[in-house]
Amino acid sequence: MDRELSSFEVKKLNSKQALTALLSKEQLNIERALRYVDYERKLVKLQTEVIKLQTWAIENNERIIILYEGRDAAGKGGAIRRITERINPRHIRIAALQKPTEDEQTQWYFQRYIEQFPKAGEIIFFNRSWYNRAVVEPVNGFCTEEEYKIFMGQVNDFERMILESGIHLVKIYMSISKKEQAKRFDEIKADPLKQWKMSPVDEKAQELWDDYTKYKDEMFAKTNTEKSPWKVINANRKTEARVNAINHILKRIPYNKDIKI
């Protein structure tokens, strides 16, 4: 670091958050530690607002669906953990569905997702959603061309019915570069505590990058509607992505910001 620290920055570094950031890497990085302190402070303020949002939802019997999509290793799970870690767990659920069972494969495609929908006062977070059929499934051959076309023809009407029923729907897409995805895959493979995250689908993600891009672009062109828009968030830097995702949710849902908590 080739500049002199201000007294305010020195005060920042003399904190638990800064020490955690400094000691989490082999090489000391003052700028990174300062960014981390700023991130933690922003996060606490935003999490306070999320508590207000949840309190509003509970008191007014509101129903909320927030779905996170994005490439493998884009940070969807981490972003969901940051928004949910301070709120009442009895009034939220996180849906990260496995591949459909034999019975589910005979059902209407949207059916198993509908079964996860919120009751009054509840927030549901989808870590991947029905949009699997828009990108992941066709890229990997998990659905037929006809099934894909049927989905693309139905999804906007499906979401229109969700909104008309009074459910709040927020759609977030976490976007990372090919280089960043490769870096994160290497980190996952090297960490015994994270290796379980790598699936056969993840293993092929880099070689199928352009195919994912093609279907992703088609998804946005068809489903980024005025009433149900996508929010694309640059997720190359995880901390910024988490803050931006929460900010977007708070802007999209008309909760009472003056509610007492």
WOSUL-V439871 format. One line per field, one symbol per residue. phi: phi as a letter, one per 30 degrees, with the letter a starting at -180 (. if undefined). psi: psi as a letter, one per 40 degrees, with the letter a starting at -180 (. if undefined). burial: b if it has 24 or more other C-alpha atoms within 12 Angstrom, else e. Layout:
phi=???
psi=???
burial=???
This chain:
phi=.cbdddddddddddbdddddddddbdcdbdddddddddddddddddddddddededdddchdbbcbcccldeidjddddddddcdccdddcbbccbdddddddddcdeededdedcddceiccccccibddeddbddddcidbdddddddeddcdddedddedddjddbbcbcdcbddddddddddddddcedcedddceddecdddceddddedddddddccdcddbdccccdcdceddddddddedddddcddddcddb
psi=hfihiidddddddfidddddddeeidhhhddddddddddddddddddddddddddddddefihhhhhhiiiheefddddddddeeeiheeeiihhgiiiiidddeeihdeddddeeiiiheihhhhgiaeededcddddefeiiddddddddedddddddddddeehhhhhhhhhiiddddddddddddehdeededhiddddedddeddddddddddddddegiddgiihhhhedhdddddddddddddddhgiheeih.
burial=eeeeeeeeeeebbeeeebeebbeeeeeeebebbbbbbbbbeebeebbbbbbbbbbbbbeeebbbbbbbbbbbbbbbbbbbbbbbebbeeebbbbbbeeeeeeeeeeeebbeebeebbbbebbbbbbbbbbbbbbbbbbbbeeeeeeebeebbeebbebbeebeeeebbbbbbbbbbbbeebbebbeeeeeeeeeeeeeeeebeebbeebeebbebbeebbebbeeeebbbbbbbbbbbbbbbbbbbbbbbebbebeeeeee
